[in-house]
Amino acid sequence: MRTRSATRQDTRDTSATRSDSSKDTVVGTLKAAGSALGQLVGGFGTAALALGLLVLLAVTAVTAPLGVGLLAAPVGVRALHALAGRERERLARWGPEVIAGSPPPTRLRLALTDPTTRRELRWLVRHGTLGFGLGLLGLWLPLAAFRDTLFPLVWPLAPTYVTSTSLGFGTAHSWPEALSVSLLGVAWIAIILGLGPGMARLQARPGRLLLAAGPDTDLSLRVAELTATRAAALDAHAIELRRIERALHDGTQNRLVTVTVLLGAARRQVARDPAHADEILERAQSAAEQALAELRSVSRGILPPVLSDRGLAGALTGLAAECAVPCRTDVDAPERCAVSVEATAYFVVAEALTNIAKHSGAGQAAVTVRSRGGRLHLRVEDDGRGGADEDRGSGLTGIRRRVAAHDGTLRVTSPPGGPTTLDVDLPCGS
């Protein structure tokens, strides 16, 4: 029978697990809301430019019969292409890269019939209206939440004619009325936490749909991209074969040669000195066990069996447990991906955690995996010193090659002083 102390210990462990889970949920919600506000504010900048350009193009269209608009139209077309390029760069900082089609023309007659220019015009209308409104909300909501939540602290000092709410109506004449204003501030905070990420996605959707290369655009860039991806995949495959060959030649083969030599020596010693022969056989057995261990290590490097036994979630949990830096995992991947994709995700996390342990000086790390809509999204974060650079042999080049082999994307954010974040997006495959 279990003792009461053991039962109490289990209860405490369960409570601690729930507390950690709740803390992770709160931290994740706050990070998502902060990221969403950053996206909305950044989108507000391009949306304001889009609204101004939309007005300019409307004036150009109206004055075209007078000849003035025809002179200004090429300038407007070039500004449209430049603004669309700036929006693609902004979207790439917050998610997968938006691949543009072939360079659109700037001559007015060709631009009017160009499919890329027409898609950019449709984006301009949506981003200059809906995107501008959502960006304005992204600016106003945190200010309103701050103002209304702290209103009771400044109410005694505020003039009597000042409205009590950020909506511009109502005045507070008593403490209960002033305190009720703070409830409105709490409501603004709830809107930011609950609706902020959705608003950011809604603001970015027109750009991701309309600024990417469409089905009616020139496929030459896509062909060039796939050619480069195939070359990267072949390079990654060649590097992997060389690694396996080197591991077998320098490790396992040498062990097996040692076993053969020791067995020959033991065979010669059996008749002359059986005790010495037994010692040699013991050394041969030890060398054989080491060779077997190295073979297992090489086979795990090709395709870890833990993926088949425990799935991606269990495999990543095992990696996190073996990491020298305390690492938290959060895997929500109900959709199983192709074996090669899961193996790539496993090796990406393994290489990233190795880099964190060797170079980052981090106190903790986190691995987050989500599988949605046929895509596998992977994020590895640490609170280290940052400054990760692919050109300095940090292992990021190998990760990028593995990801590119599946036509995926890798985005590294590592400012000096940290933190470092690796975002990987992979197709689940079939």
ZAFIDO-318012 format. One record per residue (C-alpha): residue in one letter; y, x, z. Coordinates in pm, whole numbers, padded with zeros to 5 digits, always signed. Layout:
// residues N
AYXZ
...
***
This chain:
// residues 430
M+00000+00000+00000
R+00351+00111-00072
T+00559+00194+00231
R+00893+00032+00305
S+01070+00364+00250
A+00916+00392-00097
T+01023+00036-00177
R+01376+00108-00056
Q+01381+00426-00267
D+01276+00228-00576
T+01550-00026-00502
R+01808+00252-00472
D+01687+00410-00797
T+01710+00076-00977
S+02060+00018-00841
A+02166+00367-00948
T+02027+00309-01298
R+02214-00019-01328
S+02530+00145-01200
D+02502+00425-01458
S+02435+00170-01733
S+02739-00035-01631
K+02953+00278-01618
D+02838+00381-01967
T+02917+00032-02098
V+03268+00039-01950
V+03337+00388-02083
G+03203+00294-02426
T+03420-00018-02437
L+03732+00176-02339
K+03663+00445-02599
A+03604+00185-02871
A+03928+00006-02782
G+04126+00331-02778
S+03981+00433-03113
A+04060+00090-03256
L+04424+00112-03143
G+04449+00456-03302
Q+04314+00318-03630
L+04547+00017-03620
V+04853+00229-03553
G+04754+00476-03826
G+04696+00186-04063
F+05037+00046-03973
G+05198+00357-04121
T+05030+00320-04460
A+05070-00059-04445
A+05447-00027-04397
L+05460+00203-04700
A+05239-00042-04891
L+05471-00330-04808
G+05774-00132-04924
L+05597-00031-05244
L+05486-00390-05300
V+05849-00503-05285
L+05949-00222-05521
L+05681-00319-05774
A+05783-00686-05750
V+06146-00595-05822
T+06026-00373-06108
A+05827-00661-06258
V+06123-00901-06230
T+06369-00657-06387
A+06129-00539-06659
P+06278-00775-06925
L+06616-00611-06863
G+06473-00264-06923
V+06548-00133-06574
G+06199-00214-06448
L+06036-00033-06738
L+06210+00290-06635
A+06103+00254-06270
A+05744+00142-06342
P+05591+00491-06395
V+05739+00603-06063
G+05585+00300-05894
V+05243+00369-06049
R+05247+00731-05932
A+05352+00618-05583
L+05065+00366-05583
H+04808+00637-05665
A+04954+00871-05402
L+04952+00602-05133
A+04594+00504-05219
G+04489+00869-05185
R+04659+00889-04848
E+04472+00578-04732
R+04140+00727-04844
E+04214+01035-04632
R+04300+00815-04334
L+03981+00612-04367
A+03773+00931-04395
R+03907+01044-04055
W+03772+00726-03891
G+03445+00680-04077
P+03249+00756-04392
E+03440+00918-04675
V+03580+00686-04942
I+03483+00838-05276
A+03745+00771-05544
G+03670+00717-05909
S+03805+00923-06196
P+04178+01011-06172
P+04373+00702-06282
P+04637+00729-06556
T+05008+00735-06477
R+05135+00614-06815
L+05234+00250-06786
R+05043+00114-07085
L+04717+00281-06982
A+04766+00196-06614
L+04792-00177-06690
T+04439-00176-06834
D+04284+00081-06598
P+04027-00073-06355
T+04104+00178-06080
T+04475+00094-06091
R+04399-00279-06078
R+04177-00229-05773
E+04452-00025-05606
L+04702-00304-05676
R+04470-00557-05512
W+04439-00325-05212
L+04818-00285-05199
V+04868-00661-05171
R+04608-00701-04895
H+04705-00393-04697
G+05077-00457-04727
T+05034-00808-04582
L+04722-00842-04366
G+04704-00470-04283
F+05072-00465-04187
G+05026-00763-03954
L+04720-00613-03786
G+04894-00277-03750
L+05192-00448-03592
L+04957-00614-03344
G+04803-00274-03271
L+05149-00148-03177
W+05264-00456-02988
L+04954-00544-02783
P+04943-00231-02560
L+05319-00251-02502
A+05294-00621-02413
A+04994-00555-02186
F+05182-00277-02006
R+05501-00479-01975
D+05345-00805-01853
T+05091-00646-01619
L+05359-00445-01437
F+05625-00718-01450
P+05593-00810-01078
L+05691-00454-00987
V+06022-00467-01174
W+06094-00840-01134
P+06322-00802-00828
L+06540-00557-01024
A+06548-00752-01352
P+06854-00967-01441
T+06799-01341-01402
Y+06847-01407-01775
V+06566-01169-01884
T+06254-01350-02002
S+05952-01293-01785
T+05692-01272-02064
S+05664-01042-02361
L+05645-01351-02583
G+06017-01408-02530
F+06017-01730-02330
G+06020-01830-01964
T+06194-01677-01666
A+06050-01605-01324
H+06232-01745-01021
S+05972-01675-00753
W+05698-01432-00663
P+05416-01668-00770
E+05577-01703-01114
A+05620-01326-01142
L+05260-01269-01042
S+05141-01523-01297
V+05300-01312-01570
S+05059-01031-01482
L+04772-01265-01572
L+04912-01276-01924
G+04905-00895-01926
V+04539-00907-01825
A+04480-01144-02118
W+04640-00893-02356
I+04410-00622-02219
A+04108-00847-02271
I+04215-00907-02633
I+04249-00532-02691
L+03905-00462-02545
G+03730-00754-02711
L+03901-00790-03048
G+04050-00444-03106
P+03747-00290-03287
G+03709-00601-03505
M+04078-00592-03598
A+04047-00224-03694
R+03748-00299-03916
L+03931-00592-04075
Q+04232-00371-04149
A+04014-00100-04305
R+03789-00333-04508
P+04016-00374-04815
G+04050+00004-04846
R+03677+00067-04817
L+03600-00207-05070
L+03876-00154-05327
L+03964+00215-05306
A+03608+00337-05356
A+03475+00399-05705
G+03382+00060-05849
P+03093-00024-06079
D+03329-00035-06379
T+03474+00314-06326
D+03374+00641-06486
L+03049+00765-06335
S+03116+01132-06409
L+03234+01204-06054
R+02932+01030-05907
V+02703+01228-06136
A+02874+01551-06031
E+02839+01452-05664
L+02468+01375-05703
T+02418+01703-05889
A+02580+01892-05601
T+02373+01692-05352
R+02051+01776-05538
A+02146+02145-05542
A+02215+02133-05168
A+01880+01962-05110
L+01697+02230-05311
D+01879+02504-05119
A+01789+02339-04788
H+01427+02309-04901
A+01415+02675-05005
I+01567+02785-04674
E+01313+02576-04485
L+01023+02727-04684
R+01152+03078-04611
R+01178+02994-04242
I+00819+02867-04233
E+00691+03168-04431
R+00874+03407-04198
A+00738+03232-03890
L+00380+03244-04023
H+00405+03603-04145
D+00587+03759-03851
G+00423+03555-03576
T+00097+03377-03643
Q-00042+03623-03898
N+00017+03917-03665
R-00155+03732-03381
L-00457+03656-03598
V-00478+04019-03714
T-00475+04121-03349
V-00758+03876-03276
T-00964+04020-03563
V-00911+04378-03447
L-00996+04293-03087
L-01311+04105-03185
G-01425+04405-03390
A-01360+04637-03097
A-01545+04404-02859
R-01843+04389-03094
R-01867+04769-03094
Q-01837+04783-02715
V-02105+04524-02638
A-02392+04772-02648
R-02209+05067-02491
D-01988+04908-02224
P-02030+04530-02175
A-01766+04518-01899
H-01506+04672-02129
A-01614+04439-02410
D-01550+04139-02183
E-01197+04266-02117
I-01134+04302-02491
L-01265+03949-02554
E-01025+03820-02289
R-00735+03983-02476
A-00861+03838-02804
Q-00873+03490-02650
S-00517+03529-02520
A-00396+03638-02867
A-00577+03342-03027
E-00410+03101-02784
Q-00070+03250-02865
A-00140+03216-03238
L-00238+02852-03186
A+00083+02788-02990
E+00291+02943-03268
L+00109+02734-03529
R+00192+02422-03329
S+00555+02533-03309
V+00569+02582-03687
S+00407+02242-03751
R+00656+02074-03519
G+00934+02239-03720
I+00802+02077-04038
L+00760+01724-03903
P+00764+01672-03526
P+00458+01466-03424
V+00665+01317-03142
L+00842+01104-03407
S+00514+00936-03496
D+00401+00908-03135
R+00721+00789-02966
G+00962+00697-03245
L+01315+00825-03292
A+01438+00700-02953
G+01159+00875-02762
A+01192+01194-02967
L+01567+01218-02903
T+01517+01145-02534
G+01276+01438-02521
L+01532+01664-02690
A+01800+01558-02443
A+01567+01625-02148
E+01500+01980-02272
C+01867+02057-02340
A+02026+02313-02109
V+02338+02093-02089
P+02301+01751-01920
C+02271+01507-02210
R+02281+01127-02221
T+02116+00932-02503
D+02195+00581-02624
V+01968+00475-02910
D+01984+00126-03057
A+01783+00141-03379
P+01570-00172-03423
E+01537-00095-03793
R+01291+00185-03864
C+01406+00434-04125
A+01208+00642-04370
V+01010+00922-04205
S+01217+01190-04380
V+01542+01029-04260
E+01423+01011-03899
A+01307+01373-03923
T+01652+01472-04051
A+01818+01284-03763
Y+01586+01461-03519
F+01663+01808-03657
V+02038+01733-03669
V+02036+01644-03299
A+01816+01945-03215
E+02050+02185-03396
A+02361+02020-03249
L+02227+02041-02892
T+02129+02404-02948
N+02485+02479-03063
I+02625+02297-02760
A+02407+02499-02521
K+02490+02832-02689
H+02854+02809-02789
S+03044+02513-02642
G+03058+02583-02269
A+03023+02207-02220
G+02939+02036-01893
Q+02775+01736-02054
A+02678+01595-02393
A+02595+01254-02536
V+02386+01134-02831
T+02449+00787-02973
V+02239+00633-03251
R+02288+00297-03422
S+02092+00144-03709
R+02278-00134-03888
G+02283-00270-04241
G+02042-00017-04385
R+02240+00280-04245
L+02164+00513-03957
H+02475+00621-03768
L+02442+00924-03542
R+02701+01074-03307
V+02670+01388-03092
E+02956+01457-02848
D+03030+01725-02591
D+03320+01809-02360
G+03322+02180-02441
R+03591+02415-02565
G+03585+02289-02927
G+03688+02498-03225
A+03356+02461-03410
D+03378+02620-03756
E+03119+02606-04033
D+03233+02943-04169
R+03138+03127-03850
G+02765+03059-03861
S+02762+02777-03608
G+02466+02597-03768
L+02688+02324-03912
T+02617+02440-04267
G+02246+02377-04221
I+02318+02035-04074
R+02544+01947-04365
R+02276+02051-04615
R+02012+01839-04444
V+02245+01538-04441
A+02356+01590-04802
A+01993+01597-04913
H+01977+01226-04822
D+02316+01146-04976
G+02459+01108-04627
T+02790+01217-04478
L+02881+01451-04193
R+03218+01451-04019
V+03301+01717-03758
T+03594+01677-03520
S+03642+01983-03301
P+04003+02065-03208
P+04066+02377-02998
G+04013+02283-02635
G+03762+02013-02733
P+03596+01778-02733
T+03360+01821-03029
T+03215+01521-03212
L+02960+01518-03493
D+02937+01191-03685
V+02645+01156-03928
D+02582+00860-04155
L+02246+00839-04333
P+02084+00575-04554
C+01771+00442-04387
G+01574+00467-04711
S+01253+00279-04772
***
